[in-house]
Amino acid sequence: MKETLMLKTIVLLTCSNIFMTFAWYGHLKYMNGKPLIFAILVSWGIAFFEYVLQVPANRIGYRYANLAQLKVTQEIITMCVFAAFAYFYMKQPIKVDYILAGFCLVGAAYFIFRSNIPAL
């Protein structure tokens, strides 16, 4: 049961973060020549779908994880989605520093969840 809730949370947060990333950064690629208000309204429209997925994800996730664990999970998903977005959509190169920062997130996940890891 706990694994199913965790998987649902991760899938919903991943989808939510895809919308969030496009709402926050997608306008930088094609809307630079458009009025700012247009970019804001389009971003708000995209962000609506982010919240439609994010709010249930957090409610489900809070059943098995504490608030800090839920936040770290969300941040790791955000960085993974953002890395894919930056590389594939925005055509930004992946740098060694980005990979090292990813290892720091792995450390954050370990420390925030280590009380849940059974002793060997």
C-alpha positions, 0 to 999 in steps of 0.5 A: 500500500505504501509503495503504491501511494509513493508511486502515485505521488511520484508520478503526479509530482513528475507530471506536475513539474513538467507543467510547472517547468513550462509555465516558469521557463517555456516562454523564454524560448518563443515568447521573447517578442510577445508582450509580458502580459501575454507570457504571464497569462499563458504561464498562469494557464499552464500553471493551473494544470500544475496545481491540478496535479500537485495538490493531490500528489501532496495530499497522497504523499503526506499519508506516508511521508512527513513534510520534509520528505515530501519536499525533498522528493519534490525538489529532486523530481523538479531538478530531474524534470528541469535537467531534461527540459533544459537539455532537450527543449532549451538545448542547454548543455549539461555541465559537470557542476550540474551532475555534482549538484545532482549527487548532492540531491542524492545525499539530501534524499538519503539524509531525509529518508534514512530513518525509514531505511531498515537496518541490515 
